[in-house]
Amino acid sequence: MFNYPLIVCHHDFAKCDLSVDTLSKNVLFVRPHVKTEWGAFSLVEATVQALKLMYEAADAPDWFVLLSGADYPIKTAKQILDDLTTNSYDAYIQYEQITYEIYKSDLEPNMLWLKNSYQRYCTKSLAFNFSKKYLTHLNLEICLEHPLLTKPFLPFSKKLACFSGSQWFCANSKAAKYIIDFHSHKNVLTEYYKTLKYTDESYFQTILANAPHLKLKNDRLRYIDWSSGGCHPKTLLIEDLPKLLASSAHFARKFDLNIDNNVLDELDRITS
């Protein structure tokens, strides 16, 4: 579709094997792979290692798109490239600042994830446990929420705000190299995020949104349907095709060949 672009894949070979012998030469794999866990910082590490491999290559691209195996293009290559190359942005990424004021405010159901983000990244839990069995009933855990109380424990400040959003984004080489350079140097933000869960939904947003030299568009260019509720988006079917084509997004997720491959066949026909 993009005339054999450079594709860098991270696959956790410890989870399952993957035959790579028949893949074309434009596909590179992160070696050694990162042992990943769902929601762990290892997902961030795997992404950064893939970016590093991509931008060390002689034919490094002007833009990259972070994709999973459940993503699929819903626009032609020409339209995607035209959109990226004729704008002034360095990255398309969903990012919202996470603040105590938002955490304490009444939010619409579709924005409750902002409260979850504050709990994940901007609170501090302190556990007090007694080793003596007869005192274990006194064990307790305190969760600090107010910024005045959490300040000694968190890396955030007026100069470094916390941001969160979808892990799926695309950016140009300028933003990619900034992420790689930021991650490679020992810093309080990276060390802090290593201790947290679900950091793939905040780490890149916080790095990019705090960089004054980068221009961001608050748009992940990804069609995702959360109407079914729950922790996972709806699996897209042939019935969703009109909405996919009406969307301004470049890619959509999630698709599943075992549930409906007709929608992918139709997208192939439209985007070819």
Beta strands, then each sheet from edge to edge (+ up, - down):
strand 1: 7-9
strand 2: 27-29
strand 3: 63-65
strand 4: 71-73
strand 5: 91-92
strand 6: 96-97
strand 7: 124-128
strand 8: 140-144
strand 9: 163-164
strand 10: 170-172
strand 11: 216-217
strand 12: 222-223
strand 13: 251-253
sheet 1: 1+ 2+
sheet 2: 3+ 10- 5+ 11+
sheet 3: 4+ 13- 12-
sheet 4: 6+ 9-
sheet 5: 7+ 8-
end
